[in-house]
Amino acid sequence: MNNFSLTHGDTLPPDPGPDPRTWAGLDLGSRTVKLVLVRGGRVIHQEVRCHAHDPLATCRELLDGRHPDGLLATGYGRRLAQAQWGCPALTEIKAVAAGARHLRPACRTILDIGGQDTKAVALDGAGRTQGFEMNDKCAAGTGRFLEVMAMALGMTLDQFSGAALASPEAAPVNDMCTVFAESEVVSLAARGTPREALARGLHASVVRRAAALARRVGIQPDLLLCGGGGHNPCLRALLEEALGIPVWVPDQPQTVAALGAALMAAAGPGWTEETP
Amino acid sequence: MTLFDESYRSDIEIEVFRQVNARKAEGAKVFGVYCAFTPRELLAAAGGIPVALCAGSEQPMAEAERHLPRNLCPLIKSSYGHALADSCPYFHCADALVADATCDGKKKMFELLARIRPLHLLHLPQTAAGPAALDYWLAELKGVARFLEEAGGRPLTRTALGEQIERYNAFREHKRRIFELNQGPVPLVTGREIDVITAPTLFDFDLEARIAELDQARDRLLERARDPQFRAGMAARPRILLTGCPITNRKVLDLLEEAGAVVAVMENCGGMKTLGDPVATGGDPLRALAATYLAIPCPCMSPNRRRLELLESLVRSYRIDAVVELTWDACHTYNVEAWQVREHVQGACGRPYLQIHTDYSPSDCEQLRTRIGAFLEMLDPVPPAPCERRIP
């Protein structure tokens, strides 16, 4: 997962709000920490950084010199930030819903394929969370699964996704457990199955799982794909094929929950799920 | 704010253990039980001391997996592991066991358990509907009476059984009154406190003393109704109905209440599923006992429409905001029935529903915190106020 930093990202419509304060949304995920700063309804900075098993240290680096006026934490490690700075914390389900709705007001279904979790969230017409589903406790069918499989095939994530997208055929990979699937892939490769076909088969198995989660909450357009999985063009293409509707991916798919957190921090108790 | 915690439970339990051991020394028999279908009244009427056996700890799993498959319900593995390792003090105390074949996993596990203690297996009908089911069940209960006599119990008499039915009716009635403290506009007792108060000891010993303790606890809890601070705190918490598999392991109950909800009522075994209608008195006591126990709305029965009706009435009478269903791994009956429960809760009851599928391991607690947190956030759309100071 590559680190990236983007300042003055202009993906949001300008809001001439008079609020001169800066609000931070911090998303402490299983693999990366994401920071989004908003001022006057605009994103003024966003950054994703791998945390190498010390998410709080990474948060401090990300916040260094930024001095936000308020902070809201979300993600797997939200309570770490809450304990450190006394800030409020919300689950990534609510945060990703707020972020997705801001980026795509017509969004009714969210698929968030993250490092250790895959989540499907259903929103009603007013943007309220109606239901959600998460994968089971193992990392089967998540971003981590794809990372491990790319390594098993000796590819970077980009090569892995590109090869899968270009492959005319998909080798059926049955096991979703990261450990078992790796040995299945190794034995298929030993029997001469092309790497490209294996790559496509692995993507297809993740998509089967993600599509099943989405069907469980009920799929309604628009569907937004986010999390690190949003960077993967093959996942997007196969999801569109499986679900039969367009899959919309924001420019920065990894920071959607952090954006939602920052927007809720800015609005405080006056925040509503209604799209402004 | 917590008045009743583990120390309340252990104080009572230590004293009861002392008394039970004294009675055992005088020749009394202790009969161990597992599921809710075994009528404790029968065991007590035979002069025995009924005791519920441990099935809630993850610790004895490894021992159990020497003989049992890994992908089996944790409750079954925990029960068997405790017996193999002799790590459950109640099992250690038990002279004989009366088990009920509520599911396939238990039924087969009990065959192994019978190597460790004399065990009588009650075979349940597959359905509770119709007179044939009741006749079958009645014959099964007569079989228990014979087993208890062979295991050192007294011969069963109509009078002794009638007396025990009245004692247990009173016991269940006083337990139910603790739950009913949560029917008002503000709940007066947390789910964790209900758990401790209504089942402080696993022995059914000196029920009269237990009833007195229940009443004392109730009086103390009622004082909370006059405490404005307590009422304000409780009023802000969403009221959850917890249903599903037995809460043998308290992980999910703890996570729900730590996340800010109050488990206002449990429908699970030991909760309202088994505290419902009293056993009828006046007629044939064994037939009345059979009828009441057979009506327990357990998913091992098909159909199990009564469970949906019970849930609906609890949602209304306890002013429930949302329903959470706990299912243990590999518990097929509850897992499969969960879809009908979800449909009924979201449809007829008009309440949000969350199914939590897990085992006894603490390894998924963080994921469950997120899932429960997101569910509670759905109930309360107003986000918390951001901290208004500069960071860091």
Boltz contact constraints between the chains, C-beta under 6 A:
constraints:
  - contact:
      token1: [A, 63]
      token2: [B, 392]
      max_distance: 6.0
  - contact:
      token1: [A, 67]
      token2: [B, 390]
      max_distance: 6.0
  - contact:
      token1: [A, 68]
      token2: [B, 391]
      max_distance: 6.0
  - contact:
      token1: [A, 70]
      token2: [B, 386]
      max_distance: 6.0
  - contact:
      token1: [A, 70]
      token2: [B, 387]
      max_distance: 6.0
  - contact:
      token1: [A, 71]
      token2: [B, 391]
      max_distance: 6.0
  - contact:
      token1: [A, 72]
      token2: [B, 386]
      max_distance: 6.0
  - contact:
      token1: [A, 85]
      token2: [B, 391]
      max_distance: 6.0
  - contact:
      token1: [A, 86]
      token2: [B, 387]
      max_distance: 6.0
  - contact:
      token1: [A, 87]
      token2: [B, 387]
      max_distance: 6.0
  - contact:
      token1: [A, 88]
      token2: [B, 384]
      max_distance: 6.0
  - contact:
      token1: [A, 88]
      token2: [B, 386]
      max_distance: 6.0
  - contact:
      token1: [A, 91]
      token2: [B, 370]
      max_distance: 6.0
  - contact:
      token1: [A, 91]
      token2: [B, 373]
      max_distance: 6.0
  - contact:
      token1: [A, 91]
      token2: [B, 374]
      max_distance: 6.0
  - contact:
      token1: [A, 91]
      token2: [B, 377]
      max_distance: 6.0
  - contact:
      token1: [A, 93]
      token2: [B, 374]
      max_distance: 6.0
  - contact:
      token1: [A, 94]
      token2: [B, 377]
      max_distance: 6.0
  - contact:
      token1: [A, 129]
      token2: [B, 378]
      max_distance: 6.0
  - contact:
      token1: [A, 132]
      token2: [B, 374]
      max_distance: 6.0
  - contact:
      token1: [A, 134]
      token2: [B, 371]
      max_distance: 6.0
  - contact:
      token1: [A, 137]
      token2: [B, 364]
      max_distance: 6.0
  - contact:
      token1: [A, 137]
      token2: [B, 367]
      max_distance: 6.0
  - contact:
      token1: [A, 264]
      token2: [B, 383]
      max_distance: 6.0
  - contact:
      token1: [A, 265]
      token2: [B, 386]
      max_distance: 6.0
  - contact:
      token1: [A, 268]
      token2: [B, 385]
      max_distance: 6.0
  - contact:
      token1: [A, 268]
      token2: [B, 386]
      max_distance: 6.0
  - contact:
      token1: [A, 269]
      token2: [B, 382]
      max_distance: 6.0
  - contact:
      token1: [A, 269]
      token2: [B, 385]
      max_distance: 6.0
  - contact:
      token1: [A, 271]
      token2: [B, 383]
      max_distance: 6.0
  - contact:
      token1: [A, 273]
      token2: [B, 381]
      max_distance: 6.0
